[in-house]
Amino acid sequence: MPKVCIKIHSGKVLQFEVEVAKTMAEREKGLMYRDYLKGGHGMFFIFEKPEVVNFWMKHTRIPLEIIFIDENLKIVHIEKYAEPCPEMAQNCPFYSSVSAIKYVLEIAAETVDSGDISEGDTVELI
């Protein structure tokens, strides 16, 4: 399984085993309908070119953190604790990148704070 490593500002490296979503269908489904996300795991989204993207949590049953990463593999924005949106809801909030990004990492809620992840940290896919 591929891994994403985040080198945080203290020099520590955090590692996550990830599923990679690189097709439109894979990106649209994301982590929908899952009841659990194991610690140290996540989903890594790859876009064809840098662009501003929107994510939502409809049909997502677990709270997540959404990490937006630019083409230089630098974290440029983090949405902490994105709440699940009930399947019957009509208006789920969108979580948007603040600038053009090429990658997104979704991980379990509360991982950003416990791992001391912040904007400016760098990412590597291995």
VEXVEXKOL-643706 format. One record per residue: residue number from 1; residue in one letter; x, y, z of N, C-alpha, C in turn. Coordinates in nm, 4 decimals. Example, Ala and Ser with C-alpha at 12.3 -4.5 7.8 and 13.67 -1.06 7.14 Angstrom:
// VEXVEXKOL-643706
<r k="1" r="A" n_x="1.3190" n_y="-0.5690" n_z="0.7800" ca_x="1.2300" ca_y="-0.4500" ca_z="0.7800" c_x="1.3200" c_y="-0.3300" c_z="0.7800"/>
<r k="2" r="S" n_x="1.2850" n_y="-0.2250" n_z="0.7080" ca_x="1.3670" ca_y="-0.1060" ca_z="0.7140" c_x="1.2900" c_y="0.0030" c_z="0.7870"/>
//
This chain:
// VEXVEXKOL-643706
<r k="1" r="M" n_x="0.0850" n_y="-0.1175" n_z="0.0000" ca_x="0.0000" ca_y="0.0000" ca_z="0.0000" c_x="0.0898" c_y="0.1242" c_z="0.0000"/>
<r k="2" r="P" n_x="0.0582" n_y="0.2237" n_z="-0.0842" ca_x="0.1396" ca_y="0.3464" ca_z="-0.0859" c_x="0.1356" c_y="0.4172" c_z="0.0489"/>
<r k="3" r="K" n_x="0.2378" n_y="0.4982" n_z="0.0717" ca_x="0.2469" ca_y="0.5737" ca_z="0.1959" c_x="0.2668" c_y="0.7221" c_z="0.1652"/>
<r k="4" r="V" n_x="0.2108" n_y="0.8060" n_z="0.2516" ca_x="0.2354" ca_y="0.9493" ca_z="0.2471" c_x="0.3105" c_y="0.9844" c_z="0.3744"/>
<r k="5" r="C" n_x="0.4211" n_y="1.0531" n_z="0.3588" ca_x="0.4989" ca_y="1.0994" ca_z="0.4727" c_x="0.4837" c_y="1.2507" c_z="0.4820"/>
<r k="6" r="I" n_x="0.4569" n_y="1.2989" n_z="0.6025" ca_x="0.4498" ca_y="1.4425" ca_z="0.6272" c_x="0.5675" c_y="1.4788" c_z="0.7157"/>
<r k="7" r="K" n_x="0.6525" n_y="1.5684" n_z="0.6647" ca_x="0.7641" ca_y="1.6177" ca_z="0.7448" c_x="0.7152" c_y="1.7447" c_z="0.8130"/>
<r k="8" r="I" n_x="0.6919" n_y="1.7348" n_z="0.9445" ca_x="0.6405" ca_y="1.8503" ca_z="1.0161" c_x="0.7545" c_y="1.9440" c_z="1.0559"/>
<r k="9" r="H" n_x="0.7170" n_y="2.0644" n_z="1.0925" ca_x="0.8127" ca_y="2.1719" ca_z="1.1186" c_x="0.9175" c_y="2.1375" c_z="1.2242"/>
<r k="10" r="S" n_x="0.8899" n_y="2.0473" n_z="1.3144" ca_x="0.9872" ca_y="2.0079" ca_z="1.4179" c_x="1.0926" c_y="1.9119" c_z="1.3634"/>
<r k="11" r="G" n_x="1.0707" n_y="1.8621" n_z="1.2407" ca_x="1.1625" ca_y="1.7666" ca_z="1.1818" c_x="1.1117" c_y="1.6235" c_z="1.1902"/>
<r k="12" r="K" n_x="1.0109" n_y="1.6012" n_z="1.2722" ca_x="0.9503" ca_y="1.4695" ca_z="1.2857" c_x="0.8777" c_y="1.4325" c_z="1.1559"/>
<r k="13" r="V" n_x="0.8740" n_y="1.3040" n_z="1.1236" ca_x="0.8047" ca_y="1.2564" ca_z="1.0043" c_x="0.6893" c_y="1.1655" c_z="1.0469"/>
<r k="14" r="L" n_x="0.5703" n_y="1.1974" n_z="0.9972" ca_x="0.4523" ca_y="1.1152" ca_z="1.0213" c_x="0.4236" c_y="1.0362" c_z="0.8948"/>
<r k="15" r="Q" n_x="0.3854" n_y="0.9119" n_z="0.9092" ca_x="0.3618" ca_y="0.8257" ca_z="0.7931" c_x="0.2192" c_y="0.7720" c_z="0.7956"/>
<r k="16" r="F" n_x="0.1540" n_y="0.7746" n_z="0.6783" ca_x="0.0176" ca_y="0.7249" ca_z="0.6639" c_x="0.0117" c_y="0.6274" c_z="0.5472"/>
<r k="17" r="E" n_x="-0.0510" n_y="0.5128" n_z="0.5677" ca_x="-0.0801" ca_y="0.4225" ca_z="0.4567" c_x="-0.2049" c_y="0.4764" c_z="0.3893"/>
<r k="18" r="V" n_x="-0.2008" n_y="0.4876" n_z="0.2564" ca_x="-0.3117" ca_y="0.5535" ca_z="0.1864" c_x="-0.3627" c_y="0.4725" c_z="0.0681"/>
<r k="19" r="E" n_x="-0.4902" n_y="0.4918" n_z="0.0424" ca_x="-0.5489" ca_y="0.4527" ca_z="-0.0843" c_x="-0.5331" c_y="0.5750" c_z="-0.1740"/>
<r k="20" r="V" n_x="-0.5035" n_y="0.5537" n_z="-0.2998" ca_x="-0.4833" ca_y="0.6650" ca_z="-0.3920" c_x="-0.6048" c_y="0.6788" c_z="-0.4828"/>
<r k="21" r="A" n_x="-0.6579" n_y="0.8005" n_z="-0.4886" ca_x="-0.7727" ca_y="0.8310" ca_z="-0.5749" c_x="-0.7240" c_y="0.9254" c_z="-0.6844"/>
<r k="22" r="K" n_x="-0.7047" n_y="0.8709" n_z="-0.8047" ca_x="-0.6539" ca_y="0.9561" ca_z="-0.9119" c_x="-0.7492" c_y="0.9697" c_z="-1.0292"/>
<r k="23" r="T" n_x="-0.8509" n_y="0.8850" n_z="-1.0376" ca_x="-0.9500" ca_y="0.9014" ca_z="-1.1441" c_x="-1.0665" c_y="0.9846" c_z="-1.0903"/>
<r k="24" r="M" n_x="-1.1455" n_y="1.0396" n_z="-1.1797" ca_x="-1.2611" ca_y="1.1192" ca_z="-1.1392" c_x="-1.3552" c_y="1.0365" c_z="-1.0515"/>
<r k="25" r="A" n_x="-1.3831" n_y="0.9134" n_z="-1.0905" ca_x="-1.4740" ca_y="0.8280" ca_z="-1.0130" c_x="-1.4181" c_y="0.7999" c_z="-0.8734"/>
<r k="26" r="E" n_x="-1.2897" n_y="0.7717" n_z="-0.8631" ca_x="-1.2277" ca_y="0.7458" ca_z="-0.7332" c_x="-1.2309" c_y="0.8707" c_z="-0.6450"/>
<r k="27" r="R" n_x="-1.2054" n_y="0.9870" n_z="-0.7054" ca_x="-1.2086" ca_y="1.1124" ca_z="-0.6291" c_x="-1.3506" c_y="1.1447" c_z="-0.5832"/>
<r k="28" r="E" n_x="-1.4493" n_y="1.1193" n_z="-0.6678" ca_x="-1.5880" ca_y="1.1482" ca_z="-0.6298" c_x="-1.6346" c_y="1.0596" c_z="-0.5146"/>
<r k="29" r="K" n_x="-1.5951" n_y="0.9335" n_z="-0.5128" ca_x="-1.6375" ca_y="0.8424" ca_z="-0.4059" c_x="-1.5592" c_y="0.8674" c_z="-0.2775"/>
<r k="30" r="G" n_x="-1.4294" n_y="0.8881" n_z="-0.2890" ca_x="-1.3483" ca_y="0.9154" ca_z="-0.1711" c_x="-1.3717" c_y="0.8149" c_z="-0.0601"/>
<r k="31" r="L" n_x="-1.3977" n_y="0.8646" n_z="0.0605" ca_x="-1.4186" ca_y="0.7789" ca_z="0.1771" c_x="-1.5662" c_y="0.7685" c_z="0.2153"/>
<r k="32" r="M" n_x="-1.6546" n_y="0.7864" n_z="0.1180" ca_x="-1.7978" ca_y="0.7737" ca_z="0.1436" c_x="-1.8326" c_y="0.6332" c_z="0.1918"/>
<r k="33" r="Y" n_x="-1.9373" n_y="0.6255" n_z="0.2711" ca_x="-1.9988" ca_y="0.5006" ca_z="0.3168" c_x="-1.9098" c_y="0.4163" c_z="0.4077"/>
<r k="34" r="R" n_x="-1.8004" n_y="0.4710" n_z="0.4552" ca_x="-1.7126" ca_y="0.3951" ca_z="0.5451" c_x="-1.7524" c_y="0.4240" c_z="0.6894"/>
<r k="35" r="D" n_x="-1.7498" n_y="0.3229" n_z="0.7705" ca_x="-1.7848" ca_y="0.3389" ca_z="0.9114" c_x="-1.6628" c_y="0.3600" c_z="0.9998"/>
<r k="36" r="Y" n_x="-1.5433" n_y="0.3416" n_z="0.9445" ca_x="-1.4234" ca_y="0.3460" ca_z="1.0261" c_x="-1.3033" c_y="0.3768" c_z="0.9376"/>
<r k="37" r="L" n_x="-1.2092" n_y="0.4520" n_z="0.9920" ca_x="-1.0805" ca_y="0.4749" ca_z="0.9257" c_x="-0.9736" c_y="0.4474" c_z="1.0303"/>
<r k="38" r="K" n_x="-0.8958" n_y="0.3462" n_z="1.0059" ca_x="-0.7915" ca_y="0.3045" ca_z="1.0985" c_x="-0.6884" c_y="0.4162" c_z="1.1162"/>
<r k="39" r="G" n_x="-0.6405" n_y="0.4350" n_z="1.2379" ca_x="-0.5348" ca_y="0.5330" ca_z="1.2630" c_x="-0.4142" c_y="0.5058" c_z="1.1751"/>
<r k="40" r="G" n_x="-0.3507" n_y="0.6107" n_z="1.1284" ca_x="-0.2338" ca_y="0.5943" ca_z="1.0419" c_x="-0.2686" c_y="0.5614" c_z="0.8984"/>
<r k="41" r="H" n_x="-0.3973" n_y="0.5709" n_z="0.8622" ca_x="-0.4427" ca_y="0.5441" ca_z="0.7265" c_x="-0.5158" c_y="0.6660" c_z="0.6721"/>
<r k="42" r="G" n_x="-0.5347" n_y="0.6688" n_z="0.5411" ca_x="-0.6067" ca_y="0.7792" ca_z="0.4799" c_x="-0.6279" c_y="0.7566" c_z="0.3323"/>
<r k="43" r="M" n_x="-0.6708" n_y="0.8637" n_z="0.2666" ca_x="-0.6888" ca_y="0.8616" ca_z="0.1217" c_x="-0.6143" c_y="0.9813" c_z="0.0633"/>
<r k="44" r="F" n_x="-0.5402" n_y="0.9558" n_z="-0.0437" ca_x="-0.4605" ca_y="1.0582" ca_z="-0.1113" c_x="-0.5203" c_y="1.0818" c_z="-0.2487"/>
<r k="45" r="F" n_x="-0.5636" n_y="1.2051" n_z="-0.2734" ca_x="-0.6267" ca_y="1.2425" ca_z="-0.3990" c_x="-0.5250" c_y="1.3128" c_z="-0.4872"/>
<r k="46" r="I" n_x="-0.5192" n_y="1.2726" n_z="-0.6142" ca_x="-0.4272" ca_y="1.3336" ca_z="-0.7108" c_x="-0.5101" c_y="1.3946" c_z="-0.8224"/>
<r k="47" r="F" n_x="-0.4864" n_y="1.5219" n_z="-0.8509" ca_x="-0.5561" ca_y="1.5928" ca_z="-0.9588" c_x="-0.4606" c_y="1.6110" c_z="-1.0763"/>
<r k="48" r="E" n_x="-0.5185" n_y="1.6172" n_z="-1.1968" ca_x="-0.4379" ca_y="1.6249" ca_z="-1.3185" c_x="-0.3506" c_y="1.7498" c_z="-1.3227"/>
<r k="49" r="K" n_x="-0.4060" n_y="1.8607" n_z="-1.2765" ca_x="-0.3326" ca_y="1.9880" ca_z="-1.2788" c_x="-0.3730" c_y="2.0680" c_z="-1.1553"/>
<r k="50" r="P" n_x="-0.2900" n_y="2.1629" n_z="-1.1137" ca_x="-0.3270" ca_y="2.2443" ca_z="-0.9979" c_x="-0.4571" c_y="2.3203" c_z="-1.0240"/>
<r k="51" r="E" n_x="-0.5469" n_y="2.3178" n_z="-0.9266" ca_x="-0.6745" ca_y="2.3867" ca_z="-0.9376" c_x="-0.7336" c_y="2.4078" c_z="-0.7992"/>
<r k="52" r="V" n_x="-0.8278" n_y="2.4997" n_z="-0.7889" ca_x="-0.9034" ca_y="2.5163" ca_z="-0.6657" c_x="-1.0073" c_y="2.4051" c_z="-0.6625"/>
<r k="53" r="V" n_x="-1.0151" n_y="2.3330" n_z="-0.5521" ca_x="-1.1069" ca_y="2.2199" ca_z="-0.5415" c_x="-1.1988" c_y="2.2363" c_z="-0.4218"/>
<r k="54" r="N" n_x="-1.3136" n_y="2.1695" n_z="-0.4291" ca_x="-1.4115" ca_y="2.1666" ca_z="-0.3210" c_x="-1.4371" c_y="2.0227" c_z="-0.2806"/>
<r k="55" r="F" n_x="-1.4409" n_y="1.9989" n_z="-0.1515" ca_x="-1.4748" ca_y="1.8680" ca_z="-0.0967" c_x="-1.5990" c_y="1.8848" c_z="-0.0110"/>
<r k="56" r="W" n_x="-1.6786" n_y="1.7796" n_z="-0.0020" ca_x="-1.7908" ca_y="1.7791" ca_z="0.0899" c_x="-1.7976" c_y="1.6444" c_z="0.1558"/>
<r k="57" r="M" n_x="-1.8792" n_y="1.6358" n_z="0.2599" ca_x="-1.8817" ca_y="1.5161" ca_z="0.3436" c_x="-2.0121" c_y="1.4372" c_z="0.3293"/>
<r k="58" r="K" n_x="-2.0888" n_y="1.4619" n_z="0.2227" ca_x="-2.2137" ca_y="1.3878" ca_z="0.2042" c_x="-2.1823" c_y="1.2389" c_z="0.1891"/>
<r k="59" r="H" n_x="-2.2598" n_y="1.1573" n_z="0.2548" ca_x="-2.2430" ca_y="1.0112" ca_z="0.2563" c_x="-2.1145" c_y="0.9669" c_z="0.3258"/>
<r k="60" r="T" n_x="-2.0476" n_y="1.0601" n_z="0.3921" ca_x="-1.9281" ca_y="1.0252" ca_z="0.4683" c_x="-1.9711" c_y="1.0096" c_z="0.6133"/>
<r k="61" r="R" n_x="-1.9406" n_y="0.8972" n_z="0.6713" ca_x="-1.9933" ca_y="0.8629" ca_z="0.8034" c_x="-1.8976" c_y="0.8934" c_z="0.9182"/>
<r k="62" r="I" n_x="-1.7740" n_y="0.9270" n_z="0.8850" ca_x="-1.6738" ca_y="0.9508" ca_z="0.9883" c_x="-1.6162" c_y="1.0910" c_z="0.9732"/>
<r k="63" r="P" n_x="-1.5852" n_y="1.1583" n_z="1.0836" ca_x="-1.5223" ca_y="1.2899" ca_z="1.0729" c_x="-1.3795" c_y="1.2756" c_z="1.0197"/>
<r k="64" r="L" n_x="-1.3418" n_y="1.3690" n_z="0.9361" ca_x="-1.2105" ca_y="1.3635" ca_z="0.8715" c_x="-1.1396" c_y="1.4981" c_z="0.8832"/>
<r k="65" r="E" n_x="-1.0124" n_y="1.4969" n_z="0.8514" ca_x="-0.9382" ca_y="1.6201" ca_z="0.8337" c_x="-0.8908" c_y="1.6198" c_z="0.6888"/>
<r k="66" r="I" n_x="-0.9034" n_y="1.7362" n_z="0.6260" ca_x="-0.8738" ca_y="1.7491" ca_z="0.4837" c_x="-0.7517" c_y="1.8389" c_z="0.4706"/>
<r k="67" r="I" n_x="-0.6451" n_y="1.7835" n_z="0.4148" ca_x="-0.5182" ca_y="1.8554" ca_z="0.4017" c_x="-0.4956" c_y="1.8845" c_z="0.2537"/>
<r k="68" r="F" n_x="-0.4919" n_y="2.0131" n_z="0.2190" ca_x="-0.4737" ca_y="2.0568" ca_z="0.0810" c_x="-0.3250" c_y="2.0830" c_z="0.0565"/>
<r k="69" r="I" n_x="-0.2731" n_y="2.0273" n_z="-0.0535" ca_x="-0.1293" ca_y="2.0261" ca_z="-0.0807" c_x="-0.1048" c_y="2.0803" c_z="-0.2206"/>
<r k="70" r="D" n_x="-0.0099" n_y="2.1730" n_z="-0.2344" ca_x="0.0164" ca_y="2.2317" ca_z="-0.3665" c_x="0.1062" c_y="2.1423" c_z="-0.4516"/>
<r k="71" r="E" n_x="0.1341" n_y="2.1867" n_z="-0.5727" ca_x="0.2132" ca_y="2.1052" ca_z="-0.6655" c_x="0.3573" c_y="2.0863" c_z="-0.6195"/>
<r k="72" r="N" n_x="0.4037" n_y="2.1686" n_z="-0.5251" ca_x="0.5385" ca_y="2.1542" ca_z="-0.4702" c_x="0.5397" c_y="2.0674" c_z="-0.3443"/>
<r k="73" r="L" n_x="0.4251" n_y="2.0019" n_z="-0.3171" ca_x="0.4086" ca_y="1.9108" ca_z="-0.2043" c_x="0.4169" c_y="1.9815" c_z="-0.0690"/>
<r k="74" r="K" n_x="0.3721" n_y="2.1064" n_z="-0.0656" ca_x="0.3654" ca_y="2.1839" ca_z="0.0576" c_x="0.2191" c_y="2.1960" c_z="0.1008"/>
<r k="75" r="I" n_x="0.1928" n_y="2.1752" n_z="0.2285" ca_x="0.0580" ca_y="2.1908" ca_z="0.2816" c_x="0.0226" c_y="2.3392" c_z="0.2829"/>
<r k="76" r="V" n_x="-0.0876" n_y="2.3727" n_z="0.2133" ca_x="-0.1270" ca_y="2.5130" ca_z="0.2027" c_x="-0.2555" c_y="2.5459" c_z="0.2786"/>
<r k="77" r="H" n_x="-0.3319" n_y="2.4442" n_z="0.3162" ca_x="-0.4555" ca_y="2.4683" ca_z="0.3906" c_x="-0.4993" c_y="2.3385" c_z="0.4570"/>
<r k="78" r="I" n_x="-0.5575" n_y="2.3515" n_z="0.5768" ca_x="-0.6066" ca_y="2.2344" ca_z="0.6502" c_x="-0.7476" c_y="2.2638" c_z="0.7008"/>
<r k="79" r="E" n_x="-0.8376" n_y="2.1719" n_z="0.6743" ca_x="-0.9717" ca_y="2.1769" ca_z="0.7327" c_x="-0.9748" c_y="2.0715" c_z="0.8421"/>
<r k="80" r="K" n_x="-0.9784" n_y="2.1168" n_z="0.9674" ca_x="-0.9818" ca_y="2.0248" ca_z="1.0806" c_x="-1.1244" c_y="1.9813" c_z="1.1091"/>
<r k="81" r="Y" n_x="-1.1384" n_y="1.8588" n_z="1.1459" ca_x="-1.2631" ca_y="1.7996" ca_z="1.1931" c_x="-1.3831" c_y="1.8333" c_z="1.1041"/>
<r k="82" r="A" n_x="-1.3725" n_y="1.7925" n_z="0.9781" ca_x="-1.4855" ca_y="1.8066" ca_z="0.8852" c_x="-1.5913" c_y="1.7051" c_z="0.9260"/>
<r k="83" r="E" n_x="-1.7059" n_y="1.7555" n_z="0.9682" ca_x="-1.8139" ca_y="1.6717" ca_z="1.0201" c_x="-1.8821" c_y="1.5914" c_z="0.9094"/>
<r k="84" r="P" n_x="-1.9207" n_y="1.4683" n_z="0.9378" ca_x="-2.0022" ca_y="1.3927" ca_z="0.8422" c_x="-2.1323" c_y="1.4675" c_z="0.8140"/>
<r k="85" r="C" n_x="-2.1854" n_y="1.4470" n_z="0.6965" ca_x="-2.3120" ca_y="1.5090" ca_z="0.6586" c_x="-2.4125" c_y="1.3959" c_z="0.6364"/>
<r k="86" r="P" n_x="-2.5233" n_y="1.3979" n_z="0.7090" ca_x="-2.6210" ca_y="1.2883" ca_z="0.6960" c_x="-2.6621" c_y="1.2659" c_z="0.5503"/>
<r k="87" r="E" n_x="-2.6844" n_y="1.1400" n_z="0.5185" ca_x="-2.7173" ca_y="1.1041" ca_z="0.3805" c_x="-2.8418" c_y="1.1731" c_z="0.3292"/>
<r k="88" r="M" n_x="-2.9349" n_y="1.2071" n_z="0.4171" ca_x="-3.0590" ca_y="1.2704" ca_z="0.3744" c_x="-3.0490" c_y="1.4229" c_z="0.3712"/>
<r k="89" r="A" n_x="-2.9365" n_y="1.4776" n_z="0.4151" ca_x="-2.9216" ca_y="1.6235" ca_z="0.4206" c_x="-2.9245" c_y="1.6837" c_z="0.2806"/>
<r k="90" r="Q" n_x="-2.9839" n_y="1.7997" n_z="0.2703" ca_x="-2.9911" ca_y="1.8698" ca_z="0.1419" c_x="-2.8731" c_y="1.9649" c_z="0.1225"/>
<r k="91" r="N" n_x="-2.8208" n_y="2.0200" n_z="0.2318" ca_x="-2.7153" ca_y="2.1211" ca_z="0.2219" c_x="-2.5945" c_y="2.0837" c_z="0.3059"/>
<r k="92" r="C" n_x="-2.5029" n_y="2.0116" n_z="0.2476" ca_x="-2.3788" ca_y="1.9790" ca_z="0.3163" c_x="-2.2777" c_y="2.0897" c_z="0.2873"/>
<r k="93" r="P" n_x="-2.1984" n_y="2.1292" n_z="0.3877" ca_x="-2.0990" ca_y="2.2339" ca_z="0.3627" c_x="-1.9883" c_y="2.1850" c_z="0.2704"/>
<r k="94" r="F" n_x="-1.9289" n_y="2.2797" n_z="0.1983" ca_x="-1.8130" ca_y="2.2516" ca_z="0.1150" c_x="-1.6881" c_y="2.2958" c_z="0.1888"/>
<r k="95" r="Y" n_x="-1.5801" n_y="2.2233" n_z="0.1672" ca_x="-1.4493" ca_y="2.2589" ca_z="0.2205" c_x="-1.3602" c_y="2.2843" c_z="0.1002"/>
<r k="96" r="S" n_x="-1.3127" n_y="2.4071" n_z="0.0865" ca_x="-1.2423" ca_y="2.4477" ca_z="-0.0350" c_x="-1.0954" c_y="2.4755" c_z="-0.0086"/>
<r k="97" r="S" n_x="-1.0150" n_y="2.4468" n_z="-0.1099" ca_x="-0.8752" ca_y="2.4872" ca_z="-0.1026" c_x="-0.8717" c_y="2.6393" c_z="-0.1176"/>
<r k="98" r="V" n_x="-0.7791" n_y="2.7028" n_z="-0.0514" ca_x="-0.7717" ca_y="2.8487" ca_z="-0.0565" c_x="-0.6932" c_y="2.8973" c_z="-0.1785"/>
<r k="99" r="S" n_x="-0.6295" n_y="2.8035" n_z="-0.2468" ca_x="-0.5528" ca_y="2.8337" ca_z="-0.3677" c_x="-0.5495" c_y="2.7068" c_z="-0.4527"/>
<r k="100" r="A" n_x="-0.4852" n_y="2.7155" n_z="-0.5678" ca_x="-0.4740" ca_y="2.5980" ca_z="-0.6542" c_x="-0.3884" c_y="2.4920" c_z="-0.5846"/>
<r k="101" r="I" n_x="-0.4391" n_y="2.3696" n_z="-0.5843" ca_x="-0.3661" ca_y="2.2579" ca_z="-0.5240" c_x="-0.3619" c_y="2.1426" c_z="-0.6244"/>
<r k="102" r="K" n_x="-0.2759" n_y="2.0474" n_z="-0.5991" ca_x="-0.2652" ca_y="1.9304" ca_z="-0.6861" c_x="-0.2991" c_y="1.8012" c_z="-0.6116"/>
<r k="103" r="Y" n_x="-0.2941" n_y="1.8066" n_z="-0.4775" ca_x="-0.3149" ca_y="1.6871" ca_z="-0.3967" c_x="-0.4000" c_y="1.7205" c_z="-0.2734"/>
<r k="104" r="V" n_x="-0.4687" n_y="1.6180" n_z="-0.2235" ca_x="-0.5418" ca_y="1.6287" ca_z="-0.0972" c_x="-0.5192" c_y="1.4987" c_z="-0.0201"/>
<r k="105" r="L" n_x="-0.4979" n_y="1.5130" n_z="0.1092" ca_x="-0.4870" ca_y="1.3976" ca_z="0.1976" c_x="-0.6012" c_y="1.4056" c_z="0.2984"/>
<r k="106" r="E" n_x="-0.6821" n_y="1.2986" n_z="0.3049" ca_x="-0.7857" ca_y="1.2887" ca_z="0.4071" c_x="-0.7410" c_y="1.1864" c_z="0.5105"/>
<r k="107" r="I" n_x="-0.7472" n_y="1.2290" n_z="0.6377" ca_x="-0.7076" ca_y="1.1421" ca_z="0.7479" c_x="-0.8123" c_y="1.1535" c_z="0.8582"/>
<r k="108" r="A" n_x="-0.8033" n_y="1.0674" n_z="0.9577" ca_x="-0.8996" ca_y="1.0670" ca_z="1.0677" c_x="-0.8966" c_y="1.1989" c_z="1.1435"/>
<r k="109" r="A" n_x="-1.0138" n_y="1.2406" n_z="1.1906" ca_x="-1.0260" ca_y="1.3627" ca_z="1.2688" c_x="-0.9358" c_y="1.3570" c_z="1.3917"/>
<r k="110" r="E" n_x="-0.8870" n_y="1.4724" n_z="1.4311" ca_x="-0.8013" ca_y="1.4944" ca_z="1.5470" c_x="-0.6568" c_y="1.4538" c_z="1.5242"/>
<r k="111" r="T" n_x="-0.6235" n_y="1.4058" n_z="1.4039" ca_x="-0.4857" ca_y="1.3665" ca_z="1.3734" c_x="-0.3967" c_y="1.4884" c_z="1.3523"/>
<r k="112" r="V" n_x="-0.4513" n_y="1.5948" n_z="1.2960" ca_x="-0.3718" ca_y="1.7156" ca_z="1.2698" c_x="-0.3150" c_y="1.7707" c_z="1.4004"/>
<r k="113" r="D" n_x="-0.4009" n_y="1.7873" n_z="1.5005" ca_x="-0.3526" ca_y="1.8413" ca_z="1.6281" c_x="-0.2608" c_y="1.7435" c_z="1.7004"/>
<r k="114" r="S" n_x="-0.2990" n_y="1.6160" n_z="1.7055" ca_x="-0.2167" ca_y="1.5191" ca_z="1.7789" c_x="-0.0816" c_y="1.4980" c_z="1.7109"/>
<r k="115" r="G" n_x="-0.0763" n_y="1.5144" n_z="1.5788" ca_x="0.0491" ca_y="1.4988" ca_z="1.5059" c_x="0.1255" c_y="1.6279" c_z="1.4869"/>
<r k="116" r="D" n_x="0.0672" n_y="1.7402" n_z="1.5316" ca_x="0.1284" ca_y="1.8731" ca_z="1.5195" c_x="0.1527" c_y="1.9120" c_z="1.3729"/>
<r k="117" r="I" n_x="0.0591" n_y="1.8727" n_z="1.2852" ca_x="0.0676" ca_y="1.9040" ca_z="1.1423" c_x="0.0201" c_y="2.0469" c_z="1.1211"/>
<r k="118" r="S" n_x="0.0901" n_y="2.1229" n_z="1.0358" ca_x="0.0486" ca_y="2.2608" ca_z="1.0103" c_x="0.0791" c_y="2.3011" c_z="0.8665"/>
<r k="119" r="E" n_x="0.0184" n_y="2.4114" n_z="0.8263" ca_x="0.0448" ca_y="2.4668" ca_z="0.6937" c_x="0.1938" c_y="2.4970" c_z="0.6836"/>
<r k="120" r="G" n_x="0.2494" n_y="2.4683" n_z="0.5668" ca_x="0.3924" ca_y="2.4867" ca_z="0.5455" c_x="0.4719" c_y="2.3579" c_z="0.5566"/>
<r k="121" r="D" n_x="0.4155" n_y="2.2565" n_z="0.6246" ca_x="0.4823" ca_y="2.1263" ca_z="0.6312" c_x="0.4841" c_y="2.0645" c_z="0.4904"/>
<r k="122" r="T" n_x="0.5739" n_y="1.9722" n_z="0.4679" ca_x="0.5887" ca_y="1.9124" ca_z="0.3351" c_x="0.5480" c_y="1.7649" c_z="0.3358"/>
<r k="123" r="V" n_x="0.5133" n_y="1.7173" n_z="0.2164" ca_x="0.4570" ca_y="1.5838" ca_z="0.1986" c_x="0.5361" c_y="1.5086" c_z="0.0923"/>
<r k="124" r="E" n_x="0.5460" n_y="1.3775" n_z="0.1101" ca_x="0.6085" ca_y="1.2909" ca_z="0.0109" c_x="0.5242" c_y="1.1655" c_z="-0.0044"/>
<r k="125" r="L" n_x="0.4977" n_y="1.1243" n_z="-0.1278" ca_x="0.4276" ca_y="0.9988" ca_z="-0.1558" c_x="0.5324" c_y="0.8937" c_z="-0.1876"/>
<r k="126" r="I" n_x="0.5296" n_y="0.7825" n_z="-0.1104" ca_x="0.6284" ca_y="0.6755" ca_z="-0.1366" c_x="0.5568" c_y="0.5427" c_z="-0.1558"/>
//
